[in-house]
């Protein structure tokens, strides 16, 4: 039984939330500044967005064959 069916969260979203919580714990334990926390969370989000991008099908090195 799903508690919030309007939230379409998958396993990737769960991993991203866990990584953000890990960054929060690291911030509290090592007394990082707010900027370090924001940059680390931003890097995690950018990494997940880059991982979900579809690969480009065209041959990237085609210009070398000319």
C-alpha positions in Angstrom: 0.0 0.0 0.0 1.5 3.3 -1.1 1.0 6.2 1.2 1.7 8.9 -1.4 0.7 7.6 -4.8 1.0 11.0 -6.4 4.7 11.0 -5.8 6.3 8.8 -8.5 9.5 7.9 -6.7 11.7 5.1 -7.9 14.9 3.5 -6.6 17.1 6.1 -8.1 15.3 8.8 -6.2 15.7 6.8 -3.0 19.4 6.5 -3.6 19.6 10.3 -4.2 17.7 11.0 -1.0 20.0 8.7 1.0 23.1 10.5 -0.5 21.6 13.9 0.5 21.1 12.6 4.0 24.7 11.3 4.1 25.8 14.8 3.1 23.7 16.3 5.9 25.3 13.9 8.4 28.8 14.8 7.1 27.9 18.4 7.5 26.9 18.0 11.1 29.8 15.7 12.1 32.6 17.6 10.4 31.0 21.0 10.9 31.0 22.0 7.2 29.6 25.3 6.3 26.3 25.8 4.5 28.2 26.5 1.3 30.0 23.2 1.4 26.8 21.4 2.1 25.1 23.2 -0.8 27.9 22.4 -3.2 28.1 18.8 -2.2 24.3 18.3 -2.6 24.5 20.2 -5.9 27.3 17.9 -7.1 25.2 14.8 -6.2 22.1 16.1 -8.0 24.2 17.0 -11.2 25.7 13.5 -11.1 22.3 11.8 -10.9 21.0 14.0 -13.7 24.0 13.2 -15.9 23.6 9.5 -15.2 20.0 9.6 -16.4 20.8 11.3 -19.7 20.4 9.2 -22.8 23.6 8.5 -24.8 24.0 10.1 -28.1 23.6 7.6 -30.9 25.7 9.3 -33.6 29.3 8.6 -34.0 31.2 11.3 -32.1 34.6 10.5 -33.7 33.3 10.6 -37.3 35.2 13.7 -38.0 38.5 11.8 -37.6 37.7 9.5 -40.5 37.4 12.3 -43.1 
